[in-house]
Amino acid sequence: MTAARLRGEQNALARARHGSRPQEIAEARARLAAMDAHAATLEQQIRDATVISPLTGVVTEKVAQQGELLQPGSPLCVISDLANAWLTVYVAEPDLARIRLAQPAEVVTDDGQRRGGHITYISPEAEFTPKNVQTRDERVKLVFKVKVGLDNRDGLFKPGMPATARFQAPARAGAPQGAPAKAGGPP
């Protein structure tokens, strides 16, 4: 064994017996901290690249395709909460005074199935009847948009499904109870 190699082995043995020097320990700790920071950066990049929906629901429309580059905050898809559906109906101005927020409604599908609901929104502004209303006479009137909230846990209602809503008229002095108001439109 050469003298230089012997001295190197003796120094290594002495370091092993006495432990590392403070400078070596500080250097190793700095390398460990840098690796921890790099690992945290990679974990954050993975979290940033993971898409998480803010609500429970069903994807009803894809807006972006796989591989497409998007700006932060751009929509990827449309998520519908089908358990809490609503029906949008249009009520003529003369009938508007007969409905109130939270008023119960009965919703009937085209095949005759019935479900209960309640009014959750009444538009403060009149609009022309949308094109999807079937008759010409109905399309030329000014109407108010009304949303009827529905319990849809059984999945009966689908986006765009036509149905009819009947509202129970509020009691008025001298008026018979139970006069229905009727308006229809797609949910």
C-alpha positions in Angstrom: 0.0 0.0 0.0 1.3 3.4 -0.8 1.9 6.0 1.8 -0.7 8.4 0.3 -3.3 5.8 0.2 -2.6 4.7 3.7 -3.0 8.3 5.0 -6.3 8.6 3.1 -7.6 5.4 4.7 -6.5 6.6 8.2 -8.2 10.0 7.7 -11.4 8.2 6.6 -11.2 5.9 9.7 -10.6 9.0 11.9 -13.6 10.8 10.4 -15.8 7.7 10.9 -14.8 7.5 14.5 -15.2 11.2 15.3 -18.1 12.0 13.0 -18.4 14.4 10.1 -17.1 18.0 10.4 -19.6 20.7 11.0 -19.1 22.1 7.5 -19.9 18.7 5.9 -23.1 18.4 8.1 -24.2 21.9 7.0 -23.5 21.1 3.4 -25.5 17.9 3.6 -28.4 19.7 5.3 -28.4 22.4 2.6 -28.6 19.7 -0.1 -31.4 18.0 1.7 -33.3 21.3 2.0 -32.8 22.0 -1.7 -34.2 18.5 -2.6 -37.2 19.1 -0.3 -37.9 22.4 -2.0 -37.7 20.7 -5.4 -40.0 17.9 -4.3 -42.5 20.5 -3.0 -42.4 22.4 -6.3 -43.1 19.2 -8.2 -46.0 18.3 -5.9 -47.5 21.8 -6.4 -47.2 21.5 -10.2 -49.1 18.2 -10.0 -51.8 19.8 -7.9 -52.0 22.7 -10.3 -52.4 20.3 -13.3 -55.2 18.3 -11.6 -58.7 19.3 -12.5 -61.2 19.3 -9.6 -64.8 20.1 -10.0 -66.2 22.6 -7.4 -69.5 20.7 -7.4 -70.9 17.2 -7.7 -72.6 16.5 -11.0 -72.4 15.0 -14.4 -70.3 16.3 -17.4 -73.0 17.4 -19.9 -70.7 19.1 -22.4 -67.0 19.1 -23.2 -65.7 22.6 -24.0 -62.0 21.8 -24.5 -60.4 18.7 -26.1 -57.5 16.7 -24.8 -54.2 18.2 -25.8 -55.6 21.7 -26.3 -53.7 24.6 -24.6 -55.9 26.8 -22.5 -55.4 29.9 -20.4 -55.8 29.6 -16.6 -59.5 29.9 -15.7 -60.7 28.7 -19.1 -63.7 26.4 -19.0 -63.0 22.7 -19.7 -66.5 21.4 -19.5 -70.1 22.0 -18.4 -71.1 20.2 -15.2 -74.8 19.9 -14.4 -76.1 19.1 -11.0 -78.9 16.8 -12.2 -80.1 16.0 -8.6 -81.2 19.7 -8.3 -82.7 20.4 -11.7 -84.9 23.3 -12.7 -87.5 24.0 -15.3 -87.5 27.4 -17.1 -91.0 28.6 -17.9 -92.2 31.9 -19.4 -95.2 33.6 -17.8 -97.2 36.3 -19.5 -97.5 39.6 -17.8 -101.2 39.3 -16.8 -100.3 36.0 -15.0 -97.3 37.4 -13.2 -99.2 38.8 -10.3 -100.5 35.3 -9.5 -97.1 33.8 -8.7 -94.6 34.3 -5.8 -91.1 33.1 -5.0 -91.2 29.7 -3.1 -94.7 29.1 -4.4 -95.3 25.4 -5.0 -95.7 24.1 -8.6 -96.6 20.8 -10.2 -94.4 19.9 -13.2 -95.7 17.5 -15.8 -93.5 15.8 -18.5 -94.8 15.2 -22.0 -95.3 11.5 -21.0 -97.5 12.5 -18.0 -95.1 12.0 -15.1 -95.7 14.5 -12.3 -93.2 16.0 -9.8 -93.5 18.8 -7.3 -91.3 21.9 -7.4 -91.3 25.5 -6.2 -90.5 28.9 -7.8 -86.9 29.8 -7.2 -86.5 32.8 -9.6 -88.8 35.4 -11.3 -87.1 37.7 -13.8 -87.5 41.4 -13.0 -87.5 42.3 -16.7 -89.9 41.2 -19.5 -88.5 39.7 -22.7 -89.8 38.4 -26.0 -90.8 34.8 -25.9 -87.9 32.6 -26.9 -88.0 30.9 -30.3 -88.3 27.4 -28.9 -91.9 28.1 -27.7 -94.0 26.2 -30.2 -96.9 28.5 -31.4 -96.5 31.8 -33.3 -99.1 33.4 -31.0 -97.0 32.6 -28.0 -93.7 33.8 -29.6 -94.8 37.4 -30.2 -95.8 38.1 -26.5 -93.7 39.7 -23.8 -93.1 37.3 -21.0 -91.2 36.9 -17.7 -88.7 34.1 -17.2 -89.5 31.9 -14.1 -87.4 29.1 -12.8 -89.1 26.2 -11.0 -86.7 24.2 -8.7 -87.1 20.4 -8.9 -86.0 17.5 -6.8 -84.5 15.2 -9.4 -82.8 12.5 -7.3 -84.5 9.9 -9.5 -83.0 11.4 -12.6 -86.3 11.9 -14.5 -85.5 15.4 -15.8 -82.7 15.9 -18.4 -81.2 19.1 -19.8 -83.5 20.5 -22.5 -86.4 18.2 -21.7 -89.8 19.9 -22.3 -92.3 19.9 -19.5 -95.3 22.0 -18.3 -95.6 23.8 -14.9 -98.9 24.5 -13.1 -98.9 27.0 -10.3 -101.5 27.1 -7.5 -102.9 30.6 -7.5 -102.5 32.4 -4.1 -105.7 32.9 -2.2 -107.5 36.2 -2.9 -110.6 37.6 -1.2 -113.6 36.5 -3.2 -111.6 34.3 -5.6 -112.0 30.5 -5.7 -108.9 28.6 -4.4 -107.0 26.3 -6.7 -107.2 28.1 -10.1 -104.1 26.8 -12.0 -101.8 29.0 -14.0 -99.9 27.2 -16.7 -96.7 27.9 -18.5 -94.3 25.6 -20.4 -90.8 25.5 -21.7 -87.7 23.4 -21.6 -86.0 22.6 -18.3 
